[in-house]
């Protein structure tokens, strides 16, 4: 059944969304990761308190997160572009395969059940947690990106899994590009440029897929909640500078390990919810 909102219900919902954006923005500035890896699990845990049914909860979290990444990703990409951090040649070589991965990810993500999305999110979040928590700085698997078909697999991995998880290009793109000896500044800038490339077609796919679903809350356009979008985006942008400032006062290794712990707990929680739903 559709959820009916009144003002008494909207106010705490909006405040919770504001806090979500603040946390996502702070962590994005603090650790250089995209907000989606934070927004998706928080929205998933937040929605039940406001009556969002389990049937649409995960898809709505992913679609809404992708919607927030479009404007924030454009701002981030423009910033890196001005600083010369975007490798255009690398973008041209990798971009088409990322787009292909996004297309495949949209088909899978919009047709898969919520439990499948949770398992994918949990598994990849766990990999990222291990990388950030105990990964060795400067570790590489090759001196450069491979030629086709290896490049196609790398681009497909970044685009496909990012759109299914509701995240931008940074969470998977930066460690992947770094593993192939791309300098960290170029990896961060180029991955940031991939964010809107992943998010824009992704959110369109989730909007079309969820359009008219009877269990969606008010202010939803398919699997994208416009109220959440309107509150989270400005909060994320506003709090990112705070995170960047804090990054200069907290030891980087401690930051990485704290975030790895957050991801580990999130992955376990998401995985448990998926398994519980399958029983």
C-alpha angles and dihedrals in degrees: 000000000000116000117242114215125202127182093264087056097040096054098060089040091054092046091051090050090049090054089049091054092046092053092045093049094046093050091045091055093039099050105015093241126134117262093236094078086060101034097054098056093040092051091046091054093041100050098069091060088061097045101260107156121241090239092072102020101099096038090049091050092050095044094046091048091052089051091055091049094060097071097028090047092051090052091049094046092050091050092052091044092056090051092050093246098128114092103212094189091052090046091053093048096046103028100079091052091048089053090049089050090050091053091051091044092052091054092048097040097049095045099040121091122254092255091057091053090050092052092050091048092047094048096048093041088054091052091050090047091054091047093050095040103046105002116126117243113245094018113154136179096201141007093244143001113288124244123249128335092025091053090051091054092049093049092044091050093052096043100037100046093038093057093044089052095043094240135126129242100278104071095059100015100059099051091040095051091042089054087060093053098261107152111255096244092051090044092052094045095045093045089050089054089053091056098083090038088060100036103046099057088035095058091044089055093049092046092052093043095052099037111134096005107159096219097058119114122242119283090035124136102194109304093344121089109214094199091055090046093050093050102037099048099059091040091052093049093044096051099042092084089054090055091048090052093049089050089070093054101045123065109257094227091054090049093052093048094047091051090045088055090050091051092046092053090044092050092050092048093048093045092049091050090052094049091045090053092052095052 
